[in-house]
Every structure is written in structure tokens, then in C-alpha cells.
């Protein structure tokens, strides 16, 4: 799974938060106004995300409508799995991760693990 650049991550956050597919103009308008971004820049980013399989697109009339290929949660799970694959000892990495969790999140993780065994 390839990583996301800063602008790509912002675009994905917009798409993940949207209730339906968006066109380039809608994504551009939803981006923070702290920088003057060109329409063509956002169009290129969306095209790159499509090429990387982060988004799907459908042609409606003359415009492409973009939507995430996976959920935000599935993306994060993929990043976590990829990180574990590069860490050498998966068990040691998981132990270290769990030890850093706040108690309430550790309890939630325990409950999820217990439920997955049922």
C-alpha cells in the first residue's frame, strides 16, 4: 500500500467525509483555503489517486465523479498491517503497541478480540 502525500491525504479526508461521489470542483472548494490551489492541481491529484487505486471514478456527463475505493478504517488497517510487516518481529511490535494504549482502548481491544473468537 503506497503512502499518501499531504495534499493526497487532504483530498482523501474530503472524499471519506462526503456522503456521495464528488467532482473536482467540489473537492477543490472543500480544501482549506490556506493555499491558492489550482483546479488542475486537484484534478491531477485525483487522477494520481485513481491510478494508485485509492479512488474509483465514474463518468457522469462530461465530469468524473470520485469516491474512495476503501473506507478510512480499511485504509488505516492496511497501514497498520504494512507497518507490522516491515517491523521484523510482529509479536514484539504488537506487544509494544498494546502497552502504549490507554486503558480504555486496551479494554476495547480485549473485548473485540474476545468477540472475534466466538
C-alpha positions, 0 to 999 in steps of 0.5 A, a space after each residue: 500500500 503506497 503512502 499518501 502525500 499531504 495534499 493526497 491525504 487532504 483530498 482523501 479526508 474530503 472524499 471519506 467525509 462526503 456522503 456521495 461521489 464528488 467532482 473536482 470542483 467540489 473537492 477543490 472548494 472543500 480544501 482549506 483555503 490556506 493555499 491558492 490551489 489550482 483546479 488542475 492541481 486537484 484534478 491531477 491529484 485525483 487522477 494520481 489517486 485513481 491510478 494508485 487505486 485509492 479512488 474509483 471514478 465514474 463518468 457522469 456527463 462530461 465530469 468524473 465523479 470520485 469516491 474512495 475505493 476503501 473506507 478510512 478504517 480499511 485504509 488505516 488497517 492496511 497501514 497498520 498491517 504494512 507497518 507490522 510487516 516491515 517491523 521484523 518481529 510482529 509479536 514484539 511490535 504488537 506487544 509494544 503497541 498494546 502497552 502504549 494504549 490507554 486503558 480504555 482502548 486496551 479494554 476495547 481491544 480485549 473485548 473485540 478480540 474476545 468477540 472475534 473468537 466466538 
